[in-house]
């Protein structure tokens, strides 16, 4: 009788093991673990011959748009770049806003009006980061939303360090970061949105004769993460990864540097002749605008000579590999999987809550945390342990 019981128990155990194996052919993730796949989205500058400005890791199926607008007469901010990517149903999104430079003169020479000035930048004396975010980002971009409220804000330390590819050409800038939370209604649904920005310290410049002081503050890394119906907290990991995946194109950055170099030459010429009689930023705008036709003609002529920058619009193989690896690493982390290779070189995703994965190479998988477990002792077939894919 004991022998019969042992035989019966063994049959039951093998039956249950076989059932577990059959179910593990397609591992089922935990219900709370979202599946996210990413692909690259390129921001393209059509005014500069189709140069790629930057690239983002965007979830598959999301809708993405971008805009790159040049104005050569804007000395301070000659190009403004914006982008937005959102989920298919529009319930969650990331939006990127143009950088701005705030400028003002010393009290003896600074006069209204305040706001955007003719040569680029924003005229706003002694601007602070919270004021800049409300007046020049949140206000203009969300003014039409019902019941718009600024709920509060908090400092964000070392915000530039969250963007590993943006400041590779030099040290990250110093300054202060901010996260400002707002709420409103959109199409009848409640919305939570957080706006992030970074502002450099005040920089003081002097006129050639030293009589007029000019002050600058730059606001950059301005973006928002939003979601409807209380979803913001749950989707924050994905939105945060998209926001910080920005990968700038060095070729386009060289083009911007060339344009600003030409602007600087004209600006210095104008200032050398006219600074003594200039008392406000608007005056300088008229001086430069008078030369705009020649200025823009020279820039357009130089575009043809800068084809080397166009060639750099395509990232190198190593850059591509690095970008895809970072996107894939995050994809695997959010799904709780890892790439594993079987005995025939086939790669599949297996859930990483198990340390050991076995397969017969024909779609049957056995998962275990026991290093001594060998499915070949209990199942028909030639199971081999899978190895991490390279």
C-alpha positions, 0 to 999 in steps of 0.5 A: 500500500505505501508503494501504491501511495508513493506511485500515486503521489509521483504521478500527481507531482509529475502531472502538476509539473507538466501543467506548470511547464505548459503554462510557462510557455508564455509567462504571465506578468504581474497585473500591475506591470505595464508592457512598454516598447520604445522606438526612436522619434527624430525632431527634424529641422526643415529650415536647415536642410532636414537636419535632425535636431535630437532624438527621443525614446517614445513608446510604440503607438504614441503620437509625436509632433515637433516644431523648429522655427528660426528667426535670424533677427532674434539675436538671443534666441535665434531658434525655438524647438518644441515637441510633444508626444502622447499616448494613443488615447491622449490620456498621458503625454510629455511636452517640451518647450523652447528655451528662453533668455531673460535680459534687462539693463541696469535701472538707469537704462532699463525701460518698459515694455516687458515681455518678448523683445524684437531681438529675441529673449524676454525683457523682464528685470530680476526675473525668478524661476517660479515667475518665469514658469508661470508667466512664460510657460504655464500661462501661455500654453495652458491659459485656455484650460478650465479651472487651471490652478497652480498647486505649488512647486518644489526645488529640483536639485541637479536637474541637468544631471537627469539628462545624460546626453544633453551636456556631453560637450562640457560641464552641466550648467549651474543654477536652480531647478523647479517642479511646478504642479498644476491641475485643470480640466480637459474635455471634462476629465481632471488633469494633473501636470508637472512642469519642470525647468532650470534657470542659470544664475544672473550673468552681468555684461557691460557695454564697450564703454562700461557705462551700461550693464546688461543682465542675462538669465537662461531658462532651459530643460523646460518640459511637462509630464501630464496625465488625465484622471489621476494617472500621473503617479502610475505613469511617471516612470515611463514619462520620466524616461521619455523626457530624459532620453533626449539625444542631441545631434552634434551636427545640428548644434554646430549649425546653431553655433555657426548662425550665432557666430554670424549674429555676433559679428553683426551685433558687435559691429552695430554696438560699436557704432551705436551703443552710446545712444542706445537706452533699451533693448528695442533700440538694438532691435531696430539697428539689427533689423536694418541689416537683416536682409544682408545678414540672412543672405549671408547665412543662406549662402553659408548653408551650402558650405556646411554640408559636413553638418548635414552629414552628421545628422545621421548618428554613428553606429555606436550612438545608435547602439547606445541609444537603443540599449538605454531604451531597451534596458528601460523597457526590460526593467519596466516589464520585469523581463530579461533577454535570454538565449536558448541552445539554438541562438534564439532570443526571447524575453523571460521574466526575471523573478526566476534566476534559472530558465530552461527550454527544449528549444521548441517553445517549452520553458521551465523556470526555477530559482533552485540551482540544482533543479534539472527538468530532464529528470522529470520531463521527456525532452532535451532541456538546456539552461538558457543564458543571458543574451549578449 
